[in-house]
């Protein structure tokens, strides 16, 4: 081994150890992150565009071309071949770019809204995807053509979070109007509204044990709000199961694969691990990135990537998976 190569490998090793140990990388606010399906790379979205880095070393690999002035969400298709990058320009337009990840090329860019697209979600079968926009409208889009199938206009203000149920037919959306709404993805028909939150609902996440279409077990989902609560629901039967209170406003959340943990990133820069059975916070990690915008967890490696106002941070986390 040459001395130059040995020095490079030592530098990479030290960089990785530093990142995992807790030193954040300062920079512009990062608003969206996603770990690639093969868990070798991670994509970071910000006003500077899309940056590709190695995972978990976080070494810069390159950039991905985008026309989005703000990137707010990144979502891989269920088969991992396609990537949605969502965002736009506030009060002007909301757009979604469809990227063929396997072949590293942009398939299309679709302008769908008059305000930023905050979140997107794939249907479990990968045939459609849905948008949540600042203009208060949600759209269901055919994945193959990019054409709108239907739209939902039930929210009175900006929509901040959205999720597809496993049945490929039902969508749940949340937003500034403090409501959780269920509607049909085929025709936009309203199903139910739940309004227990007393503040803006910032995000939503479907539980991992979602039933099949012939199951009688209700869907479980989680929401987080400006009222500083995390709430668990069985929305198909209109039931609020339980909730927990947090010391700071939660911005983003994700489930563990087993469903016994929720990981919530907050305004104070802390990530709380919540026991979903008791709604108690069992662990708190300071990500040192200021206000948190997004989380990505790698349960195989036991690592968490946190993105916020002051850049990103990689750290270990408690997992019972």
C-alpha positions in Angstrom: 0.0 0.0 0.0 1.4 3.4 -0.9 1.9 6.1 1.7 -0.6 8.4 -0.1 -3.3 5.7 -0.2 -2.7 4.8 3.5 -3.0 8.5 4.4 -6.3 8.8 2.4 -7.8 5.8 4.1 -6.8 7.0 7.5 -8.4 10.4 6.7 -11.6 8.8 5.6 -11.7 6.6 8.7 -11.2 9.6 11.0 -13.9 11.6 9.1 -16.4 8.8 9.5 -15.6 8.4 13.2 -16.0 12.1 13.8 -19.3 12.3 12.1 -20.7 9.3 14.0 -19.3 10.6 17.3 -21.3 13.8 17.0 -19.6 16.6 15.0 -22.2 18.2 12.7 -21.2 19.5 9.2 -22.1 23.2 9.2 -23.7 24.7 6.1 -26.9 25.9 4.6 -30.2 24.5 6.0 -30.9 21.0 4.7 -34.6 20.4 4.3 -34.8 16.8 2.8 -32.7 13.7 3.1 -33.0 10.1 1.9 -30.8 7.0 2.1 -30.5 5.1 -1.2 -32.1 1.7 -1.5 -28.7 -0.1 -1.4 -27.6 2.0 1.7 -24.4 3.1 0.0 -25.3 6.7 -0.6 -27.4 9.5 0.8 -29.1 12.4 -1.0 -29.3 15.8 0.7 -31.8 18.5 -0.6 -31.5 22.2 0.1 -31.8 25.6 -1.6 -28.4 24.7 -3.1 -29.9 21.7 -4.9 -29.3 18.0 -4.5 -26.0 16.7 -3.2 -25.0 13.0 -3.2 -22.7 11.7 -0.4 -21.4 8.3 0.7 -23.2 6.5 3.5 -22.3 6.5 6.3 -19.0 8.2 5.7 -20.7 11.3 4.3 -18.0 12.0 1.8 -19.1 14.2 -1.2 -19.8 12.0 -4.3 -21.3 14.7 -6.5 -24.5 16.5 -7.3 -27.8 15.7 -9.1 -29.2 18.3 -11.6 -32.4 19.9 -10.4 -34.5 22.9 -11.4 -36.2 23.2 -8.0 -35.4 26.4 -6.2 -36.4 24.8 -2.9 -36.2 21.0 -2.2 -38.7 19.9 0.5 -39.0 16.2 0.1 -37.2 13.1 -1.4 -39.0 9.8 -1.8 -37.9 6.5 -3.5 -40.5 4.3 -5.2 -41.3 1.0 -3.5 -39.0 -0.9 -5.9 -36.2 1.7 -5.4 -35.8 2.5 -9.1 -37.5 5.9 -9.2 -37.0 9.0 -7.0 -39.3 11.9 -6.5 -37.8 15.3 -5.6 -40.5 17.8 -4.5 -40.4 21.5 -3.8 -40.8 24.7 -5.9 -41.0 28.4 -5.2 -43.1 29.8 -2.3 -46.4 31.4 -3.5 -45.4 30.8 -7.1 -45.3 27.1 -8.1 -45.0 23.6 -6.7 -43.2 21.0 -8.8 -42.1 17.4 -8.6 -39.1 16.0 -10.5 -39.1 12.3 -11.4 -35.6 10.8 -11.5 -34.7 7.4 -12.9 -32.3 6.4 -10.1 -31.1 3.2 -11.7 -30.0 5.1 -14.9 -29.1 8.4 -13.2 -31.4 10.6 -15.4 -34.4 12.9 -14.9 -37.5 11.5 -16.6 -39.8 14.5 -16.2 -40.5 17.6 -14.2 -44.2 18.3 -13.5 -45.5 21.7 -12.2 -48.7 20.8 -10.3 -49.4 23.6 -7.8 -49.4 27.4 -7.2 -47.3 27.0 -4.1 -44.5 24.7 -2.8 -45.0 20.9 -2.7 -44.0 20.1 0.9 -44.4 16.3 0.8 -44.9 13.5 -1.7 -45.8 9.8 -1.1 -45.9 6.7 -3.3 -48.7 4.3 -3.4 -47.5 0.9 -2.1 -47.9 -0.7 -5.6 -45.7 2.1 -7.1 -48.4 3.0 -9.7 -49.2 6.5 -8.4 -47.9 9.2 -6.2 -49.6 12.0 -4.3 -48.6 15.6 -3.4 -49.2 17.9 -0.4 -48.9 21.6 -1.3 -48.9 25.0 0.3 -51.9 26.0 -2.0 -54.1 23.6 0.1 -54.5 21.1 -2.7 -53.4 17.5 -2.9 -53.0 15.7 -6.3 -52.8 12.1 -7.2 -50.5 11.5 -10.2 -50.1 8.5 -12.5 -46.5 7.4 -12.1 -46.1 6.2 -15.7 -47.4 9.4 -17.5 -47.1 12.2 -14.9 -50.8 13.0 -15.5 -53.1 14.1 -12.6 -55.7 11.4 -11.8 -57.6 13.4 -9.3 -57.3 16.2 -6.7 -58.4 16.7 -3.2 -59.4 20.2 -2.0 -60.8 19.5 1.5 -58.1 21.4 3.4 -58.7 25.1 4.1 -55.0 26.0 4.3 -51.5 24.6 3.4 -51.1 20.8 3.4 -47.8 19.7 5.1 -48.0 15.9 5.2 -49.4 13.0 3.3 -49.4 9.2 3.2 -50.9 6.3 1.2 -52.5 3.4 3.0 -51.5 -0.1 2.1 -54.8 -0.6 0.2 -53.6 1.7 -2.5 -56.9 3.5 -2.3 -56.9 5.6 0.8 -54.8 8.7 1.5 -54.3 10.6 4.7 -53.3 14.3 4.7 -52.6 16.9 7.4 -51.8 20.6 7.5 -52.1 24.1 8.8 -55.9 23.8 9.3 -55.1 21.4 12.3 -56.9 18.5 10.7 -56.2 14.9 9.7 -58.2 14.0 6.6 -58.9 10.7 4.9 -59.9 10.6 1.2 -60.1 8.3 -1.8 -57.2 8.4 -4.2 -59.3 7.4 -7.2 -61.8 10.2 -7.2 -60.9 12.6 -4.3 -64.0 11.7 -2.3 -63.7 12.8 1.3 -64.0 9.9 3.9 -63.4 11.4 7.3 -61.9 14.4 9.2 -60.3 14.1 12.6 -59.6 17.4 14.4 -58.2 16.6 17.9 -55.0 18.7 17.4 -55.1 22.3 18.5 -52.3 23.5 16.3 -50.8 23.1 12.8 -50.2 19.4 12.1 -46.7 19.2 10.7 -46.3 15.6 9.6 -47.8 12.2 9.3 -46.5 8.6 9.2 -48.3 5.3 8.6 -47.5 2.6 11.0 -45.4 -0.4 9.7 -48.1 -3.0 10.5 -50.6 -1.7 7.9 -53.2 -4.4 7.1 -54.0 -5.8 3.8 -57.4 -5.0 2.1 -59.1 -8.1 3.6 -58.0 -7.5 7.1 -60.2 -6.1 9.9 -57.3 -4.7 11.8 -57.5 -0.9 11.7 -54.6 1.1 10.2 -52.4 2.9 12.8 -50.8 6.2 12.0 -48.9 8.9 13.9 -49.2 12.7 13.6 -47.1 15.5 15.1 -48.3 19.1 15.7 -47.4 22.6 16.8 -49.4 21.8 19.9 -46.3 19.8 20.9 -48.1 16.5 20.8 -47.5 13.2 19.1 -50.8 11.4 18.5 -51.6 7.8 17.5 -54.7 7.1 15.5 -56.8 4.3 14.0 -58.3 6.8 11.5 -60.4 4.3 9.5 -62.6 3.9 12.5 -62.2 7.5 13.7 -60.3 6.7 16.9 -57.6 8.6 18.7 -55.7 5.9 20.5 -53.3 7.9 22.7 -50.9 10.9 22.7 -47.8 12.2 24.3 -46.6 15.7 25.0 -43.1 17.0 24.1 -41.1 19.9 25.5 -40.5 21.3 22.0 -42.5 21.5 18.7 -41.9 18.3 16.6 -41.1 18.8 12.9 -40.6 15.3 11.5 -41.1 11.7 12.5 -40.5 8.1 11.4 -41.4 4.6 12.7 -39.2 1.7 13.6 -39.9 -1.3 11.4 -41.5 -3.2 14.3 -43.8 -0.3 15.2 -42.7 -0.1 18.9 -40.7 3.1 18.5 -41.3 6.6 17.0 -38.4 8.9 16.3 -39.3 12.6 16.4 -37.1 15.6 15.4 -37.9 18.9 17.1 -37.4 22.6 16.9 -34.9 22.5 19.8 -32.5 20.2 17.8 -33.3 17.1 19.8 -34.4 13.8 18.5 -36.8 11.9 20.8 -37.3 8.2 20.8 -40.8 7.4 21.9 -42.3 4.1 23.0 -45.4 3.9 21.0 -47.2 1.7 23.6 -46.8 4.2 26.4 -46.0 7.5 24.5 -43.0 8.1 26.8 -39.7 9.4 25.6 -37.2 6.7 26.3 -34.1 8.4 24.7 -33.1 11.9 23.6 -30.2 12.7 21.2 -28.9 16.3 20.6 -28.2 16.5 16.9 -26.5 19.9 17.1 -28.1 21.1 13.8 -30.6 23.6 15.2 -34.2 23.2 14.1 -34.6 19.7 12.6 -36.2 19.3 9.2 -35.8 15.6 8.4 -34.7 12.3 9.7 -33.4 9.1 8.0 -32.7 5.9 10.0 -30.6 3.0 9.0 -31.7 0.2 11.3 -29.1 -2.3 9.9 -26.2 -0.1 10.8 -27.9 1.5 13.9 -27.2 5.0 12.5 -29.4 8.1 12.3 -29.0 11.0 9.8 -30.5 14.2 11.0 -30.9 17.3 8.8 -31.6 20.8 10.0 -30.9 24.6 9.9 -27.2 24.1 10.5 -26.5 21.2 8.2 -26.5 17.5 9.0 -25.3 15.1 11.6 -24.8 11.3 11.8 -25.2 9.5 15.2 -26.0 6.2 16.7 -29.4 5.6 18.2 -31.2 3.1 20.5 -33.0 0.4 18.5 -34.8 -2.8 19.7 -35.1 -4.1 16.1 
